[in-house]
Amino acid sequence: RVHALLSEMVPGGAPTKLTLDVHLSQGAGSARRRQQRPKPFVGQPELRAPSPLPPGGRRDLEHPTDVEHHRTEHPRLPSLDTTAAFGRLGDMTTVCLEFGVGAHVDDATLAWVYDHRWWGLCGQGTDEASALADLTTRAARSYASFLERHGELARPLEGFEVVERLDGDELTFRLDHEPATDEEVERTSVLLGYAREELLSLIENCSDAELDWDDSDRRLPRWARWRTLRQMAFHIADTESRYYLAALNVDPPKRCADVTEELRRSRAHVRDVVARLERDRAVTSRGERWTTRKVLRRLAWHERSELDAMRALRDKARRAVHD
């Protein structure tokens, strides 16, 4: 399916193979250490708060100093104009790609839409072709369905243009360094409100047995510790308050042991911070780069995307608990 899609996108019918350049400072030894390093899940927290974590998944990762991530210019797919494949309904949608990040798999490729009409939309794959295909199919359908549940109609995802590619975990696109707009701030807050409403409803309508049921067949990256619904809910609060905003040097709120209260407190904290945060804040720490605009797009994406996985886990938990 991806090959057929790219055949429409690329003159000549054959998709172009991409070569990814990874720059290492100490040769083969560094490469081996990079392969062994557990990559952070896109949107997953390295928690910095000193308080102990309740059941809910904490990840403390080392940041090795022997790996240097550099912005690289990847070969572009020739004539990457997708109007033939997806139809042109207006201006081209801007897409940025990042390679070699930890997401649903190690060394994943993510395709981010930079358009407030699809704010927080992200496709995931193992290479450029699969990430773009996921963006325009599964991810776009999930996003549209999410908006429809809250009385909005999503615009069709128009033809897109890839404007930047970069390698490495937690770096920034050039567009991330532009000041966040009023539309992006408002849209982030609206999307977070929709998502938290759905998450609280899901949690409050599950029994304790369902919230704590662990699917032994579920495969996660080795560093992901949030296996149950309760742990995933704590993980969402940790990510927004103790990872994303903390990366911009915003102090997190005190953690609450009750999951629903934790979600409410974290939501209030994020809402207040987003409203008053400088639109052009930028922080570089331990090799990671964060800006206001980057944090907003990640906030708009993370909880909404986790909800899909949580609903699937809830359905399995109910069958298992009640059978």
C-alpha positions as CSV (number, residue, x, y, z in Angstrom):
1,R,0.0,0.0,0.0
2,V,2.8,2.4,0.9
3,H,4.6,1.5,-2.4
4,A,1.5,2.2,-4.4
5,L,1.0,5.5,-2.5
6,L,4.6,6.6,-3.2
7,S,4.3,5.5,-6.8
8,E,1.7,8.2,-7.2
9,M,3.9,10.7,-5.4
10,V,7.2,10.0,-7.1
11,P,7.8,10.3,-10.8
12,G,8.9,7.0,-12.3
13,G,6.8,4.9,-9.9
14,A,9.5,3.6,-7.6
15,P,9.9,5.0,-4.1
16,T,13.3,6.5,-3.3
17,K,15.3,4.9,-0.6
18,L,16.4,7.4,2.1
19,T,19.9,7.3,3.7
20,L,20.0,8.6,7.2
21,D,23.3,10.2,8.4
22,V,24.0,9.8,12.1
23,H,27.1,11.6,13.3
24,L,28.9,10.0,16.2
25,S,31.9,11.6,18.0
26,Q,33.8,8.4,18.9
27,G,33.4,6.0,16.1
28,A,32.2,2.4,16.4
29,G,32.3,2.3,20.1
30,S,29.9,5.2,20.3
31,A,27.6,3.6,17.7
32,R,27.3,0.4,19.9
33,R,26.5,2.5,23.0
34,R,23.9,4.4,21.0
35,Q,22.2,1.2,19.9
36,Q,22.2,0.0,23.6
37,R,20.8,3.2,24.9
38,P,17.1,3.1,25.7
39,K,15.5,5.8,23.6
40,P,12.9,8.0,25.1
41,F,9.4,7.5,23.8
42,V,8.2,10.5,22.0
43,G,6.4,12.4,24.6
44,Q,7.6,10.3,27.5
45,P,8.9,11.9,30.6
46,E,12.3,12.0,32.2
47,L,10.9,13.0,35.5
48,R,12.9,15.6,37.4
49,A,10.7,16.2,40.5
50,P,12.3,14.8,43.6
51,S,9.0,13.5,45.1
52,P,8.3,9.7,44.9
53,L,6.1,8.5,42.1
54,P,2.8,6.8,42.8
55,P,2.0,3.7,40.6
56,G,2.3,5.3,37.2
57,G,5.5,4.8,35.4
58,R,8.6,6.8,35.9
59,R,11.6,6.7,33.5
60,D,15.0,8.0,34.5
61,L,17.4,7.7,31.6
62,E,21.1,8.5,31.3
63,H,22.0,11.0,28.7
64,P,25.4,9.8,27.3
65,T,27.8,12.5,26.4
66,D,29.6,10.5,23.7
67,V,26.8,10.9,21.1
68,E,26.3,14.1,19.2
69,H,23.1,14.7,17.3
70,H,23.4,17.0,14.3
71,R,20.7,18.5,12.1
72,T,21.2,16.9,8.7
73,E,19.9,17.4,5.3
74,H,18.3,14.1,4.1
75,P,17.8,13.3,0.5
76,R,14.3,14.4,-0.4
77,L,11.8,12.3,-2.2
78,P,11.8,13.8,-5.7
79,S,8.9,16.2,-6.4
80,L,7.3,15.6,-3.0
81,D,3.9,17.1,-4.0
82,T,1.1,14.8,-2.8
83,T,-1.7,16.4,-4.6
84,A,-1.9,13.5,-7.0
85,A,-2.3,11.0,-4.2
86,F,-4.5,13.0,-1.8
87,G,-6.1,15.8,-3.9
88,R,-5.4,19.5,-3.6
89,L,-8.1,21.3,-1.7
90,G,-6.2,24.4,-0.8
91,D,-2.7,25.5,0.4
92,M,-0.1,22.8,0.9
93,T,0.1,21.6,4.5
94,T,3.6,21.9,6.1
95,V,5.2,18.7,7.4
96,C,8.4,18.3,9.4
97,L,10.1,14.9,9.8
98,E,12.4,13.6,12.6
99,F,14.4,10.4,12.4
100,G,16.0,8.2,15.0
101,V,13.6,9.0,17.8
102,G,12.1,6.7,20.4
103,A,8.4,6.3,19.7
104,H,6.3,3.2,19.1
105,V,9.6,1.6,18.3
106,D,13.2,2.5,18.7
107,D,14.7,4.7,15.9
108,A,11.2,5.7,14.7
109,T,10.4,8.3,12.1
110,L,7.7,10.9,13.0
111,A,5.9,13.2,10.6
112,W,4.6,16.4,12.3
113,V,2.0,18.7,10.7
114,Y,2.6,22.4,11.2
115,D,-0.9,23.8,10.7
116,H,-3.2,25.0,13.5
117,R,-6.1,23.3,11.7
118,W,-4.4,20.0,12.4
119,W,-2.4,21.1,15.4
120,G,-0.9,18.1,17.2
121,L,-1.3,15.7,14.3
122,C,1.6,13.3,13.9
123,G,2.3,10.2,11.8
124,Q,4.6,7.4,13.1
125,G,6.6,4.9,11.1
126,T,9.9,3.2,10.7
127,D,11.0,5.4,7.8
128,E,9.8,8.4,5.9
129,A,7.4,6.6,3.6
130,S,5.6,4.7,6.4
131,A,5.4,7.8,8.6
132,L,3.8,9.9,5.8
133,A,1.4,7.1,5.0
134,D,0.4,6.8,8.7
135,L,0.0,10.6,8.9
136,T,-2.6,10.6,6.0
137,T,-4.5,7.5,7.0
138,R,-4.7,6.2,10.6
139,A,-3.5,9.4,12.3
140,A,-5.7,11.7,10.3
141,R,-8.8,9.5,10.8
142,S,-8.2,9.3,14.5
143,Y,-7.8,13.1,14.7
144,A,-11.0,13.7,12.7
145,S,-12.9,11.3,14.8
146,F,-11.7,13.0,18.0
147,L,-12.9,16.4,16.8
148,E,-16.2,15.0,15.7
149,R,-16.9,13.7,19.2
150,H,-16.6,17.3,20.4
151,G,-18.8,18.8,17.7
152,E,-16.1,19.9,15.3
153,L,-15.5,19.0,11.7
154,A,-12.0,18.4,10.6
155,R,-10.8,19.9,7.3
156,P,-9.6,17.3,4.8
157,L,-5.8,16.8,5.1
158,E,-4.6,18.6,2.0
159,G,-1.5,17.9,-0.1
160,F,1.5,18.4,2.0
161,E,5.1,19.6,1.6
162,V,8.0,18.3,3.7
163,V,10.0,21.3,4.6
164,E,12.6,20.0,7.1
165,R,14.2,16.7,8.2
166,L,16.4,16.2,11.3
167,D,18.0,13.4,13.3
168,G,18.0,12.8,17.0
169,D,16.0,12.8,20.2
170,E,14.4,15.9,21.5
171,L,15.8,18.4,19.1
172,T,13.8,21.3,17.5
173,F,12.7,22.1,14.0
174,R,13.4,25.6,12.7
175,L,9.6,26.2,12.9
176,D,9.8,25.4,16.6
177,H,11.9,28.5,17.2
178,E,9.2,30.9,15.8
179,P,7.1,32.5,18.5
180,A,3.9,30.5,19.2
181,T,0.8,32.2,17.7
182,D,-2.4,33.1,19.5
183,E,-4.2,30.4,17.4
184,E,-1.7,27.8,18.5
185,V,-2.0,28.6,22.2
186,E,-5.8,28.7,22.0
187,R,-6.0,25.5,20.0
188,T,-3.6,23.6,22.4
189,S,-5.8,24.6,25.3
190,V,-9.0,23.5,23.5
191,L,-7.6,20.1,22.4
192,L,-6.3,19.5,25.9
193,G,-9.7,20.2,27.4
194,Y,-11.3,17.8,25.0
195,A,-8.8,15.1,25.8
196,R,-8.9,15.4,29.5
197,E,-12.7,15.2,29.4
198,E,-12.4,11.9,27.6
199,L,-9.7,10.6,29.8
200,L,-11.5,11.4,33.1
201,S,-14.6,9.7,31.7
202,L,-12.7,6.6,30.8
203,I,-11.0,6.4,34.2
204,E,-14.1,7.1,36.2
205,N,-16.1,4.4,34.4
206,C,-13.6,1.7,35.1
207,S,-13.4,-0.5,38.1
208,D,-10.2,-0.8,40.1
209,A,-9.7,-4.3,38.7
210,E,-10.0,-2.9,35.2
211,L,-7.7,0.0,35.9
212,D,-5.0,-2.3,37.3
213,W,-5.3,-5.1,34.8
214,D,-2.0,-5.9,32.9
215,D,-2.2,-7.3,29.4
216,S,0.7,-9.8,29.4
217,D,0.6,-9.9,25.6
218,R,1.1,-6.2,25.2
219,R,4.5,-5.4,23.9
220,L,6.1,-2.0,24.9
221,P,9.5,-0.6,24.4
222,R,11.8,-1.9,27.1
223,W,11.9,1.4,28.9
224,A,8.1,2.0,29.0
225,R,6.7,1.1,32.4
226,W,3.1,2.2,32.1
227,R,1.3,-1.1,31.5
228,T,-2.1,-0.6,33.1
229,L,-4.8,2.0,32.6
230,R,-4.0,3.6,35.9
231,Q,-0.3,3.8,35.1
232,M,-1.0,5.3,31.7
233,A,-3.2,8.0,33.3
234,F,-0.4,8.9,35.7
235,H,2.0,8.8,32.8
236,I,-0.1,11.4,30.9
237,A,0.0,13.8,33.9
238,D,3.7,13.2,34.4
239,T,4.4,13.9,30.8
240,E,2.6,17.2,30.6
241,S,3.5,18.6,34.0
242,R,6.9,17.0,34.8
243,Y,8.4,16.5,31.3
244,Y,7.1,19.0,28.7
245,L,6.6,22.0,30.9
246,A,9.5,21.1,33.2
247,A,11.8,21.1,30.1
248,L,10.9,24.9,29.9
249,N,12.0,25.3,33.5
250,V,8.4,25.4,34.8
251,D,8.1,23.9,38.3
252,P,5.7,21.0,38.4
253,P,2.7,20.7,40.9
254,K,2.8,18.4,43.9
255,R,1.9,14.9,42.8
256,C,-1.3,13.4,44.1
257,A,-1.7,9.7,44.9
258,D,-5.3,9.6,43.6
259,V,-5.3,9.3,39.8
260,T,-8.4,11.3,39.1
261,E,-7.3,14.1,41.4
262,E,-3.8,14.0,39.8
263,L,-5.4,14.4,36.4
264,R,-7.5,17.4,37.5
265,R,-4.6,19.1,39.2
266,S,-2.2,18.6,36.4
267,R,-4.8,19.9,33.9
268,A,-5.3,23.1,35.9
269,H,-1.5,23.5,36.1
270,V,-1.0,23.1,32.4
271,R,-3.9,25.3,31.5
272,D,-2.6,28.2,33.7
273,V,1.0,27.8,32.4
274,V,0.1,27.7,28.7
275,A,-2.0,30.9,29.1
276,R,0.9,32.9,30.6
277,L,4.0,31.2,29.1
278,E,6.3,33.4,27.0
279,R,5.6,32.7,23.3
280,D,9.3,32.4,22.5
281,R,10.9,30.7,25.5
282,A,13.8,28.4,24.5
283,V,15.8,26.1,26.7
284,T,18.7,23.8,25.9
285,S,19.7,21.2,28.6
286,R,21.7,18.0,28.4
287,G,21.5,17.9,24.7
288,E,17.8,18.5,24.5
289,R,16.2,21.5,22.9
290,W,12.8,22.8,23.9
291,T,10.8,25.9,22.9
292,T,7.3,27.1,23.6
293,R,6.0,26.1,20.2
294,K,7.5,22.6,20.4
295,V,5.9,22.0,23.8
296,L,2.5,23.2,22.5
297,R,2.5,20.8,19.6
298,R,3.6,17.9,21.8
299,L,0.9,18.8,24.4
300,A,-1.7,18.9,21.6
301,W,-0.6,15.4,20.4
302,H,0.3,13.2,23.4
303,E,-2.8,12.7,25.5
304,R,-5.1,12.5,22.5
305,S,-2.9,9.8,20.9
306,E,-2.6,7.8,24.2
307,L,-6.4,7.7,24.5
308,D,-6.6,5.4,21.4
309,A,-4.3,2.9,23.1
310,M,-6.2,3.2,26.5
311,R,-9.6,2.5,24.9
312,A,-8.2,-0.7,23.4
313,L,-6.7,-1.7,26.7
314,R,-9.9,-0.9,28.6
315,D,-11.9,-3.1,26.2
316,K,-9.5,-6.0,26.8
317,A,-9.5,-5.4,30.5
318,R,-13.2,-5.6,30.7
319,R,-13.4,-8.9,28.9
320,A,-10.6,-10.4,31.0
321,V,-12.0,-9.2,34.3
322,H,-15.6,-10.2,33.7
323,D,-15.0,-13.5,31.9
